[in-house]
Amino acid sequence: QKVKKCAPRLSQEQIARLDSIGFEWCTSRGISTWEEKFKLLQDYVKEFGNPRVPTELDTVEYPKLGAWVAMQRQSYRNEEKRSRGEKP
């Protein structure tokens, strides 16, 4: 039997409830904002010449950058599907 996969979505109420208790939306060894991860990606591109970050990349210099990049790509694909009226 095939199990349906679905992208989890939070309601605005659920987001507000989590915010009300100080929920940290992004945590990764002290790097907690999208902008900081983007800066790491820029540094990676300067060093390696491209944004093709291996998914498993998790170093002191680039903490969990590979997983973050993969998540950005997945989020993009999900939004593309939603814009076409498809389920992610």
N, C-alpha and C positions, 0 to 999 in steps of 0.2 A: 504494500500500500504506500502510495506516494504522500509524503507530508508536505503541506503547503508552507512555504516560507513567506513571511511578511516583514516589512521594515517597521520596527516599532515607532509609534508616533505618540507624542505627549500632547495632551490638551493644554490650553492656556492656563486652566485651573491647576493642573498638575504641576506645570512649570512654576506658577506663582507659589504653590505650596512648598515646593522644594526650595525656591528662592527664599521663602520666609524663614527657613531654618538654616540659611547660610550654605546651602548645597554648592559644592565646587563642581562646575560643569566640565572643566578640563583640568586634569592633573597629570603631570608627567615629570617626575624628578624636579619639581620646582618650576617647571615651565607651564604656565597656565593660560596663556592666551593664544589666539589664532595668529596674531601679529608676530609673536615671538617664534612660533613654529615656521611662519612664512620667512622670517629673517634667517632662520637656520637653513631653510630650503635655498634661499638666495646664496648663502655661504657655500652650500653644497654645490650649487651650479657653478660658482666661481672656481671652486677647487677641482671639480670633475668635468665641467664643460657641458653638463646636461642635467635635466631634472628626473632622470630615470633612477630613482632611489630604490634599492632592493628592499622588498617588504620587511625582511628580517633585520634591516640596519637598526642597531641600537647601541650606540657607542657613547663614551663620555662627551665627545665633541658634538654628536648628533643623536641625543637621547630620543629613542622611539620615533625617529623621523620617518623611517620606512612605513610604520604602521599609520602614522598621521597622513602621509602622502596617499597611501592606499585608501584611507577613509575619505579623503577629499575626492578621489576618483569615484568611489562608490556613491558618495553623496551627489556628485554631478550626474552619474548615470541614473540615480533614483529621481532626481529632479527632471531629467530629460523624459523619463517614462511618465512621470506625473503630468508634464506639459502636453503629452500626447494622449492623456486620459487613460494611461495604463497603470497597473499596480506595480510598484517597485518590487 
